[in-house]
Amino acid sequence: MGIYDRDYIGQDRSGGWSGGGRSGLPGRRSPWSVNTWLIVSNIAIHVLAMTVLAARTPGGRLWSVLHEYGHFSTAKGFFEIVQTPTGNQLMLNLQVWRLITFQFLHSPEAIWHILFNMFGLFFFGPMVEQKLGGRKYLAFYLVCGIMGGVLYVMLNLLGMAGLNIPGVLSGDPRTPLIGASAGVFGVLMACAYIAPNSVVQLIFPPIPLKMKWMAYGYVALSLFNLLTSGRNAGGDAAHIGGAIAGYFFIRNSHHLMDFFDILGNSKKPKPDRGRPVGGGGRRADPKAPSESEVDRILDKVSREGIQSLTEKEKKILERASRGDRG
């Protein structure tokens, strides 16, 4: 994220992923924020799965092709133990894309599942996107969901190993995991950091509550349900994983910079390919600060104010500002 992608810098670069709500998709301007795209995508996929692609399983459960090929489980995402005439064998699946796709699927038979998740994104997502900017917010949201799936697998593997302690999940590696809840819990934890003392009016019970107590309260309920092997213990494991990721990455958002850089490293200074180097043009400054360093300083400004910067940090920010304006 560049210096002008921050809402407190007060300038937006055309075609980028800005920090102020109307981020849209990369490479073009859009009237929709990334948060809006997430909500619309979840709803569209759910409607498609429940109408055109819906079907009943032999057991009478409503399911769909999207759920079948998009849900996450230990068996589908990584491996399972299969009984054969010659004994148990390890079957590798490694369908790791399911760590992303399960986040856009919801229960076919419980409309409240998608309603509550989209309600949470609608009210709390914009605050986090404003803080991080569109590109980082999308990475943040997806990483929280992925970490929810990872914790689910870890606790499931402990159950498969026969460990019998509170919080360990059933040993069945085929139990499906779906829903955006892990990402939403990450968003809630981010809000508890960004605006801990802002007051939220709860619907049930209808009482005002500080943001931090609401977020930590939801996490505590999920943790209690997980430790007592409640009805949705697998989902609560994902909630806890998403909350842990949200707690960490909102405080260390520079780690999100490489999420979309599959073929490169965004922390390394990039050559200034878009500007002329001859005929009166300006060459890229080889001593320009790295984007990760600039991002760290901007995060410090957001947390502690510009008066907290050292002289060296102020000079780095000034040099980065000149480079972006060039």
N, C-alpha and C positions, 0 to 999 in steps of 0.2 A: 504494500500500500504506500503510495507516494504522499508527500507532504500536503498536497492540496486535496487529498481524499478525506481529510479529517473535518468534522463539522465545526471545530473551534478554529480552524484556519480560515474558513469563510470563503473559499474559492473552489470551484469545481471544474475539472478538466473534461472537455467534451469527449464522449465515447468511452470514458473510464468507469470504474466501479467506485462511485463516490460514497462518502460516509453519511449522506443525509437522506435516507429513505428511498428516493427514486433511483435506485441503482440499476435495476433491470438486468439484462443479459449482457455478457461481455461483448465488446465490439460494436455496440449500437446503443442508441438512446431508447429508453423505454419509460412509459408512464407508471409502470409497476415496479415495486421494490422486490428484492429477492424474497422477502418474507411473504409477499403476496403470491409470487410464483410458487412457493412451497405449498401454501394453502390451496391454491387452485389446482396444482398437480395432484395433491392428495385426494381432493374431492373428485376430480375427473377420473382418476384411476379407480376410486371406490365405486363410482357410478357405473363405469364400464364393467368392472368385475361383477357387480351385482345385477346387471341387466343382460348385456350381450353375451358375456362369458360365464354366467352363473350356471351351476349344475349341482345336483345332489350326489353325495358319495354313497356307496353301498350301505353305509351305516346311517344314512338319512341326514347327514350334516351338509349344510349349504357351503359350497366351496367354489373355486373358479380356476381356470387355467393360470391366471396371474398369481393366485395364491399358491398353486402347486409348484410353479417354477420360480416364484419370488420369495417364498417364506424362508426363514433361516432356521436351521437346527444343527446340532453337532454332527449328525450323520450326513446331511446334505452339504454343509459348509466345509467339513474336514474329513471325518472318517466314521466308520461304525464296525462293530464286530459281528460277523455273519456266521451262523451255524451251517456247516456243510457236512456231508457224510464222512468226510475225513477229519472233522474237527472244526474248531473255531478259526476263522480267517479274518484278517484285517482288510477291509475294503476302503480304499481312498477315493473320495469324491472331489475335494478341493474346489467346490463351487463358491469361491470366496466372494464373488459379486453379490451374493445374497446378503452380505453384511450391509450393503447399500439398499438393495431392493426391498428388504423386509420393512424398512422404515416408511415405505409409501403404501403399505397394505394394512387393512384394518379388519376387525371381526365382521364377517358377513351377517351375523345374527344378533349383533348388539350395536345399534346405531349410536349409542352414547359413547362408544369407544372412539370413533372418529370425531364426534361432536366435541368432546372434552379436549382432545388433543388440538383440534383446530381453534377452539376457543382460547386455549393457552397461547398458541402461536399468534393469534390475532391481537391479543392484548399485551403480551410481553415481548414478542419477537422484535417489534420496531425499536424498542429501547436498546436491545443488544446490537441490532444492525446499525443504528445511529452511532453507537460506540465503536464498532469494529469496521464499518464499511461493508458494502455488499459482498465482495469477494471473500473476505475473511469470515463474514457471518455465515455464508454458505459452507465454508470449510469447517467452521466451528460446529454448526448444526450436525453435519454429516459425521464428524469425528466423534461427537457425543453419542450418536446412534451406534457407530461402530464399536465404541468402548462398552456400550450396553450389551451388544452381542458377544463381545469378548469375555466380559464377566459372566455372562450366562453360560458360555462354553466352559470356562474354568470351574465354575461350581458344578456343572453337569459332569465334567470329567472326574471330579472328586467323588461324586455319587457313583459313577461307574466303577471307580476303584474300591468301592465298598466303605468309604469313610462316612461314619454316622455321627455328624455334629450339626448343631443348628446352622441353618443357612445353606447347607449342601442340597442340591437339587436331585430329583429322581435320576436313577441310572439309565433311563430310557433316552437314547441319543436322537430319537426321531420326533420328539415333542416339538411342534412348530412354534416359532417366535415371530410375531408380526406387530406392527404399530409404530407410531412416531413418538411414543412416550419417552424413550431414552433421550431423544433430541430435545423434547420439551422440558424435561427435567434439567438438562444442561442449560437451557435458556433461563429457567427459573433461578438456578444458582448464579448465573451471570447477572441477573437483575438484582439479586441480593447483594452483589458486590458493587454494582454501578450505583444503585439508589437504595441502600439498605434501610433508610428511615422513611422512605415514601410510604404513604398509607394506601392500602388496598382494601376495597369494600368487598367482603366475601358474600357470595350468594347463599351458601349454606355452610355453617350458620351465618345469618345476616349481621355480621359484626365487622368493624374496621380493624385492620391488623397491619403492622409494619411489614414491608416487603421481606425483610430478612427472616422474620418469624414465620411468615407464611411459607416461604421456600424451605426453610429448615424443618418446618413442621411436616410438610409433605414427604420430605426425605425420611424423617423419623418414622412416619407411618409405614412407608414402604419397607424400611429396615426391620421394623417390628413384624410386619407380615412375612417377610422373608425368613426371619429367625424362628418364627413359630409355624413355618410351613403352611402358610395360608393358601387360599384357593388359587391365587394368581402369583405364586411364589416365583415362577419363571419370569413373568413380566416385572415383578418387583426387583429381581436381580438386574434386569436391564435398566430399570429406573435408577438404581444405585450406581451402576456403571456410568450411565449418562451424567448423573449428578457429580460424580468424582471428576469426570473429564471436564465438565463445565466449570467446576471450582478451579481446576488447574489452568485451563486454557484461557479463561478470561483474565487471569493474572499473568499469563505468559503467552500472549497472543502472537508473538513473533514466531513461535513454533508452527503456526498455521500457514506461513507464507509459502511453503513448498508443497502444499497439499495437491494443487493442480499442476505442478511442474514435474510431470512424469519423466520428461527427457532432459531436464536441466535443474539447476539450483538457483532459485531466485535471490538467495542471499549474496551471490557473487555479483559484483558490478557488471552490468551488461554494456556492450559497445553501443555508442550513440549512432545507430544506423539510420535514424530518421532525419538527421540533420546534415547539411553539406559540410565537407571538410576542406573545401577549396573555394577559390573565387569569392573571397570576402566572407565565407561562412565561418562558424566557430567550431573548433574541434572539441570533442568530449574531454572533460577534465579527467586525466588518468588518476588524480588524487581524490576524486569525488568519493564521499563516504558511501558505504554500502547501504542498501535499502533497509537491511535488518537493524543497522545502527541508528539510522534516522527513525525507524519505527519505534525502537526502544526509547529514544529521547521524547518522541511525541506521546508515547504512553505515559512517560514520567510527567510531562506537562499536563496531561489529562487528569492524572491522579493528584499531583502536588502543586500545580501552578507553575508558570514560567519563571517565577522568582527562585524556584528550587534548582534551576540549571546552573552548572558550573560554567566558567568562561569557555572552556574547551567545548562543552556541549552546545553553547550558544553559537560558537564559530562553526561547528559542524552543521547546525540547523541553518545558519545563514548561507553556507556554501551549498547545501542541498537545495535551498530556496532559489538561489541563482541558477543552479543547474536545471531545475524544473521549469523556470521561466524562460530559459534560453530558447 
